[in-house]
């Protein structure tokens, strides 16, 4: 994937992440816990310099310091696709995904420590959910990073 083709505009995004093994979380703001193997959707925003391009390039790097909760997942798993919402808001993405059959919050507070609206910005997706269809339903720009299993 050519990350330079990502838009430099501000907006929101969904990282579709595949975990092949359980991941122990070490974030001090979360109760010590573990995420099971499976498929996850992490909703984030990019409002700073470089917008979506800068934020997503960082998420796509394999070698980086843990700064955000999601860094634990991107280091242990793999990002299989991106869903982009230029100008969008991460809480709107969480709302659009939540409540659908097969979508659940695996850990309250994950990725949303600065949000008063959402239980979490990380959602677990059942195996039978078509992630590309979800992205299409939310009118996201779909970028395949290696295929959704």
Secondary structure, DSSP 8 states (H G I E B T S, - for coil): --GGGS--S-EEEEEEEEESS-EEE--TTS-SEEE-SEEEEEEEEE-STTHHHHHHHHHH-SS----STHHHHHHHSEEEEEEEEET--HHHHHHHHTTSTTEE-SSTTTT-TT-SS-S-SEEEE-TT--HHHHHHHTT-EEEESS---
